[in-house]
Amino acid sequence: MNQPSTKVAVIGGGVAGATIALRFSELGIDTTVIEQGDTLVNGPPFCHLHAGGNFYREISDEQCLTLLQQAIETAKVFPLAINARATLVALPKTEKTEPLDLLPRLCKLRERYRQLVKEDASNEVLGEPDEYFELYSQSQLQALANSPLPTKITKRSDWLIAFAKHVDMSKLKFPLVLVQEYGWSAFRIAAIAELAQQNLASCHIKLASKVNAIAPRVAPDGWQLTIENQHTKATEQLDFDYVVNACGFKSGEIDDLIKINRQRMVEFKAAYVAHWPQSQGLWPEVLFYGERGTPQGMAQLTPYHNGYFQLHGMTKEITLFEQGLVASSNSSAQPKLPQIFLDKIYHQWPPATVESRTLGAIKHISQFIPEFSSAQVYGKPMFGAQQIPGEDPDLRAMSASFSHKRYARAEIVKASSALNAADAILRDLLNCGLVDVNQLGEGLDKHHFPVTQACQEKQVTELALAYAKARGYPAELAVNVL
């Protein structure tokens, strides 16, 4: 396929920008990614597909159903990046709600998954639809605690054995819920994007490059971008027929350059990496529900090989931060994060802050898994600023927005929404007459990524490992759990 007359600029090479660039260049659309950093997908690390939104009790059922579908589509396009581990949801006894209160939403999600698989058998990427979730009583968990640790998962209950041996059951309400909400790796997506673009003639990558100015082009319609190399400080001007703003939390800076205001929020958050050498067996993702922003905020345990864990604690002393949520103003589309957070993003965290917050996360988890108190601080947190379009801080399912001719914003909140954003922007390209629908053929299928999907497991793993090392994280975070 070839669309030689149209040139698209994608500003930002995070997961949204990289996915959009792969989608377009796979169709032969001349696409240039302009990324300020030195590598692709080097923004806030992500680790969850959010296949059903079970991490977010506060969001609507509609958002959960949207996240389910988007996660399925993402898993189909990027299978080499998926961590096919289950997620276990537990309610502490301090919670006001009951486990069975979760059932109506879970049943809706299971039914929707059934429908999607019935419509297209290739949608069965989260296991059997009838097994989307399963309940476990206290007696079942006690029996599992006496089972030998499995070396591989042969049945769903195997996911609970290591957990059952270590959790303090007296702290929990029953039943527990095991749900097929998988994880995925930012390092592996970065590797896939890098490897694929090398074999896509229509994909051009400009790293260490910042857009300093955008001016409308009169004839023909389009944009002229002034781009500065961050190392040499040399500038160049390039013309494009269409611009995609995929700058994540800095999207407002591009809006400001073209004098388009947009209401949005930005939230700075962090997860922490701990090493628990005594850990044995295979662990699921574990969520201990709690009220966000309180000392009892949700505790989240994300497992990797060799006793490495990623930790969230939805309290202001761990994952959340005072003044970490900011909004845009009437004078600027870019929310202004306090300098202390910008310093963390662009420079380094104070070692004392890393130590205290990671230890706080370990303590938060160990109230339910006492032996986890022996876990050790690894080092560099996983952090970043998350954009939230509009004025609803609970918004999680969003893809793209359009407020100016030949200009789109990729406004994803969750990484698994990137593919949906790419397709929404592709439709706008079609509507603008910049892409000939008759030349797309099977490319209209949103899962049409032949070059991307030709990436080999060994190459992806080698490059992902290199990215993890270069970015200061354990190698285990770049290796698929299963």
C-alpha angles and dihedrals in degrees: 000000000000132000098175100165098059124077119191126193118205110196108205128033100215122120091291096047094043093049092048091048092050091047094051099040091048084062093050095255110147102244130179121194114207109198126177093207130069097250139031123261092019097140129100108337114244129194109175135077091201092215095184104000094256090151089066117059090169097063126087125266088243092059090048092053090048092050090050093055094043091050092052091051091048093050090052093052098041106031093152090063098052124109102204097203122132125241123233119208118201130178116213117223088248089069118104093213128068130236092245089059085075093061101086093058094041090052091051090051093048091050092049090050089051090052093049092051091046090053093047124007090207088070090075095102098125098059126264111344091229087058096051087118137006133189124228125198125213091254090053091050091049090052091050090052087066094051123100116259110261121229090209137016112260098156133019096252089062087078090067101050100086090041092049092052093056110028122099099236092191088071095057141077118225147268103045119209124229109196133182095241105140135199134230138198127249090198092055093047088052090052093047092049092050094047095045097049090055088065098041112089091194094056119087123182124203107187126188087027129133129194107231099173141014123196128182115250111223105201114055102012114256143089140285114214126200108210128191124201106230094214104041097025088223115147133211136179121226131182123224135179094216135018127208116199104211097155097128112208090003094056090111091064090063091045088053092052090060093036097244114141120213131177112235143140133223124206125194113213138162142201125199136224121226133176119219104183092183091062116118135180132019118309130199123221103275127209120188101192121227141151111284116245095017127101086258093056118148115292114213128192118191113187131212134171125296097022099302117142136181113219134204127181114182093218129108090248095056124021100359126060137207107256088008093125114068135167136215120256138222089263099047139027089211116089110224113233115202112262092248089069094044088053089055091049098046103027131017139305117245105257091231090056092050090050097046097044094044091049088048090054091049090051091048091055095041093062084076100026103037096188090058087077087085091063116119132228108255102193134243114057122227104243147153148137117274121210119224114189117221126002104301110100089194094061110123107153110069134128121172142345134202125204104147134043113270092002128104136176122217097214102176119160096185120043093231089066091067095092091051089052091051092054094046090054091045088057089053090051088054092048090051090053092241094122126045109230090202091063096050098069110160088001089085086074104098090220093060101121105130097156094042092048091050089071111119125236094234094051093045092050094047093051094042089053090051091051093049091051094046091050094048102251133125116274088234091073089064096052121082114247092221 
